[in-house]
Amino acid sequence: MVVVAVALLLSVFPGLVAAANAASGLTPDRRCKNFLTGDGLHKLSVCSRGWNGNGVLRGVVEMHTYAWTPLPGNWVDSTSQSITLNDAHFFADYGADFGSTCRVDGPAGRVACSVPNTSRVAFYSPVRAIESSWNENWVWSVSWRDDRGIAHYVRSGYPSSPDSLPMLFGWLI
């Protein structure tokens, strides 16, 4: 009965989902891009958003890997050997190219900008005190080693398909 009531509330008031996300600190929206491997059989989805909590801000880069399955003909989660945020910028550079300045899967998560054996991960930037109402989280370079062990890199200024980097997510507080 409770599940039905919650489902009914969310269908009637879809803004409740965004409010719940905002209350947890994450911005209610995000910007995403997709990148295919050369053979078109694997895909990395990269999303950028913000986090606001306890008077500080963070940039957030969410990454999710998929593999194409011919039957039934769709994308499914694929556990990659590694997923890495190489270069992002939120008031300062962060990512594996700048040392381990990321937090994994939450603002208090372990420090790392690369995660092994996963299909999805969120990397949080170092904290920044709230100084302005406009904030920007840039993504410049990412990489992953798919389930076959093949390394893939997506960098600003280099060809990629179907989308390209850099990616900007800006938000007001």
C-alpha angles and dihedrals in degrees: 000000000000092000091051091049092050092047090050092049092049092048092050095040108031090170088074090076092055091046091052091051092047091050090055089056100257119116110253092237136040142184119244138189132183130220126195128205117243092262092048093233099109131046137192119204115201123191130184126203142141139256127209122186140146094355096308135096136215135186114232128206115190119195129188129178127210140182126211116242117197092210116079084004106239146105118274132184111277124196106229122204088236141354117200136186102210105175131007134147131218108158084318136024119276135171140082091303088063100041127272100313096139129098116219121234096340145020090269096039125123118288113259139111095205128054127193128220102008140116097211139024140163120217118203121204124230114281123272125193113241104263104150139020095237118070133179131199113191126193114203107162138012136168141187140182107223127221089274091056094250114144119228128188129193115190135171111263095022124102116264135160138268094347134018141212147279100070124188129198114185127183143173123229 
